[in-house]
């Protein structure tokens, strides 16, 4: 899979490397800020704590 992705990307290897790093950063951002909070709220609900 990674070889196929590498062959599809345009440009010389430094440009390909930058594109791959940008794609990895985008995936990491999406997981950290969108997927993980949704999973945490869905499967691990936080209890309602009240302080009196």
ABEGO torsion letter per residue (X at the ends): XAAAAAAABBEBAAAAAAAAAAAAAAAAAAAAAAAAAAAAAAABBBBBBBBX
